Amino acid sequence: MVIGRFICWFETNSIALHLNTMEGNKIINTVTNLFRGADDRDWELIQSILAPVVMLDYSSMSGLGPIELPPAQVVDNWASFLPGFDKTDHRLSAFRVQLNGKAADVFYSAVTDHFLDDQVWTVTANYHTKLAKYDVIWLITYHKINFESHSGNVNLPKRAHQVIADRKALQ
């Protein structure tokens, strides 16, 4: 995963600037670890940064409404799809963090390449991720993708699902 054009700014309600920056960096690290975990298929890392219940909203891509899931189910869903690709590469940029005590909203952009054989499917989107501070760590409570566009082989997700199905059939 590459963090491109690492532009970020912080908005806060009455928190000292240095604390704001430190907390903002912790928040951005949590968000980037979500995508790093997806690219590396590091399911334990992903589970470790999710709150006990997470609201996922992929409605702009799937047409299905938001859903609340525990971390294990989020990971199970991603683990049943992402490994169908040979590789994924999330490039995040233009972070904007709104910090309000123990709650944070993060807005950012992403371009994601999904590779399978010699094909690529690229998704461009904006995200809104909410986090809550649990003791000293920030955990993701809400994750929404706002799909903008895609290019390349737009049938690659179907092929990735088939790869997973074929692997299961061989077991």
Secondary structure as UniProt FT lines:
FT   STRAND          2..3
FT   STRAND          8..12
FT   HELIX           17..40
FT   HELIX           43..48
FT   STRAND          50..57
FT   HELIX           59..62
FT   STRAND          67..69
FT   HELIX           71..79
FT   TURN            80..81
FT   HELIX           82..84
FT   STRAND          87..100
FT   TURN            101..102
FT   STRAND          103..116
FT   TURN            117..118
FT   STRAND          119..134
FT   TURN            135..136
FT   STRAND          137..152
FT   TURN            154..155
FT   HELIX           156..170
//
